[in-house]
Amino acid sequence: MADVLAFVIVLWILLYFLDANQGNELVNFIHDTASWLAGWSYDLFTFSREWVQVVIGYGLAAVVYVLVGHAIAGWLYRR
């Protein structure tokens, strides 16, 4: 599950760099979902360049989801 959450966030970062049409329903859905998932981390740090803000703000959330998700899965596996 954590991998899926991280995938959505990374997919948004990729779509941002590819300058995807934000009027497209799929792109808009991915952006809204990634924004909700990364809501706690997006404004944690501020940068003058927007692309750095996107990579760090969303990327931090993706990394945390993967690390925490895998840690919990490993703990449950050992039980």
C-alpha positions in Angstrom: 0.0 0.0 0.0 2.8 2.4 0.9 4.4 1.8 -2.5 1.1 2.7 -4.2 0.9 6.0 -2.3 4.5 6.8 -3.1 3.9 5.9 -6.8 1.1 8.4 -7.0 3.3 11.1 -5.6 6.2 10.3 -7.9 3.8 10.1 -10.8 2.7 13.7 -10.1 6.3 14.9 -9.9 6.9 13.3 -13.3 3.8 14.8 -14.8 4.8 18.2 -13.4 8.2 17.9 -15.1 6.6 16.8 -18.3 4.4 19.9 -18.1 1.2 17.7 -18.4 -2.1 19.5 -19.2 -3.6 20.2 -15.8 -7.0 20.6 -17.5 -6.9 16.9 -18.2 -9.1 14.9 -15.7 -6.5 12.2 -15.1 -3.7 14.7 -14.5 -6.0 16.7 -12.3 -6.9 13.6 -10.3 -3.3 12.6 -9.8 -2.4 16.2 -8.7 -5.3 16.4 -6.2 -4.4 13.0 -4.8 -0.7 13.7 -4.5 -1.5 17.1 -2.9 -3.7 15.4 -0.3 -1.0 12.8 0.4 1.8 15.3 0.6 -0.2 18.0 2.4 1.8 17.5 5.6 5.2 17.9 3.9 4.7 20.2 0.9 5.2 23.5 2.8 7.6 22.1 5.3 10.5 23.8 3.5 10.3 26.7 1.1 12.4 27.2 -1.9 12.6 30.1 -4.4 12.3 27.8 -7.5 9.0 26.0 -8.0 10.5 22.8 -9.4 12.6 22.4 -6.2 9.5 22.9 -4.1 7.7 20.2 -6.0 10.5 17.7 -5.8 11.3 18.2 -2.1 7.7 18.8 -0.9 6.2 15.8 -2.7 9.4 13.7 -2.7 9.7 13.8 1.1 6.2 12.4 1.5 6.9 9.6 -1.0 10.1 8.6 0.9 8.4 8.6 4.3 5.5 6.5 3.0 7.9 3.9 1.6 10.1 3.8 4.7 7.3 3.7 7.2 5.2 1.3 5.1 8.1 -1.2 4.6 9.0 -0.9 8.3 5.5 -1.8 9.4 5.3 -4.6 6.8 8.6 -6.0 8.1 7.4 -5.8 11.7 4.1 -7.6 10.8 6.0 -10.3 8.9 8.1 -11.1 11.9 5.1 -11.4 14.2 
